[in-house]
Amino acid sequence: MIFDKLHHVCIVVHDIDKTQSYYESIGIGPWVAYPPLVEYEDLQVPSREGFMGMRYRVCNLPNIQLQLCQPDHNPSPQRRHLDEKGEGVFHLGFEVPDADAAEADAAMPVLAKGRRANRTGFTYYDTAAGAGVVLLTRATNRPGT
């Protein structure tokens, strides 16, 4: 089962600094910048500029990771979500041991995906209409990311 280990919840926001400050003010933190997006060598996204223009911050809680995402003005599923629905949960991310195998097992339409040289990475599935949210599988590159 590929959707059995919830790793993170990703929230798209207009102002990542303001949102991070709010979370910190209520005791949720610390936050760190997500590793550089340029490490994804095999990238299949609607717009490379839109993907590279996103800013991410993560907070590793004991039981789950929270992610904040601020897309820039370039086209991306995250930008579209923010424009059409406003701020809120964009996707649920599930940890898998093998990104390529999980994608094959899912047998669902893919919105976007990225792989590092070692084949770790992510796949966004086109599930919002049925699940109410985008689902994502990811194979982790290193602890804490």
N, C-alpha and C positions, 0 to 999 in steps of 0.2 A: 504494500500500500504506500503510495508516494505522498499522500496528504495526511500523514499520521504523526509528524513531529513538527509542531509549530515552532518556528524560530523567531519571527518578528512580525510586527505590525508597522506598516508604513503610512504616514500621514502627510498629505501634500498641503503646503502652506504658502501664503503670499510672502511672508517675511520670516525667514528662518531664525534670524537673530532675536526678534521680538518673541517668537513662539518658544525658543529655547529659554529665554529669560523668564517667561511665565512658568514653564515647567520647573525651572530651578527655584523660583519663588515659592513653589509649593512642595519643594523637597525632592523633586525628581531630577536626578543627575548622577554623576557628571556626564557631560556630552562630549563626544570627540568627532572630528571630521572623518567621514568615510574615506577609505583608501582611494587613491587616484583612480578615476574611471578609465584612464588611458591604459591600464594594465589589461583591459579586455581587447585581445587581438582579433578574435573572430567575432565580429559584431554585426548583428542583423536587427536593425532598429529602423523605425520610420524616417528618422532624421539623425544623422551622426552629430550634427551641430546641436540639436535638441538634447540628445543624450549627454554629450560632453558638457553642455551648459547647465546641467542640474547640479545643485548643491545638496549634499546629504550630511546629516549629523546623526549619530547613534548613541543610545544610552543602554548599556547592558545591565538590566535588572537581574536579580537572582533567578527568575523563572522565564524571562523573555527579553528580547531586544525591542526597543522602540526606535523607530527611524523617523526623522523629519526630512522632507524633500521639498526643495524650492526650485521648480523648473524656471528656466529663463523664458524669453519670448519665442524661441524657436519651437517648431512643431514637435510634440511628443505626446504619448498617452497621458502622462502626468499633467502636461499643460492643458490638454483637452478636458481632463477631469476637473481641474481647477477652474477653467473658464465656464464649463457647463454646470457643474454641481457645487462649486465652491470648495472651501477647505474641508478636509476630512480624510477618512481612511481610503487609501487608494488600493493597497493590496495586503494580502496575508502571505507571508513567506514561510515555506516549509523546507526544512533541511533534508537533504537526500545524500546518499554516499556517492552517487555518480550522476552528474548533470545530464549527460547524453542518454543514459539508460532511463532516467526518470522521464525525460521528454518523450522517448519512444513508448514507454509504458502508458503515459498519459493519453496519448492518441487524441489530443484536443487541438483546435486551432491555436497557433502561437501568435502573440502580439509582437514580441520582441525577445531576443536572446543575446547573450554574450558569453564568450569563453576566454579564459586565460590560456597561456601556452601549455599549462599542465592539464587542461580540459576541465578545471573547476569553473564555476560560473553560475549563471541564472537563466531561467526561462519564464517569461510572463505568458500566461494563457488567457485566451479570450473567453472569460467566464463571468464577466460582470452582469450580463443579461440573466443568466441562470442562478448565479451565486450571490448577486448583489454586490460583488466585489471581485477584483482581479485576484487570481491565485497565482502564486509563483513557486517554483522549485529552485533550490540553490544547493550547490556543493561548495563548502567553505574552503577558502584558500589557506587561511591561518586562523588560529584561535582569536576570538573576540571580534571578528569581522562579520 
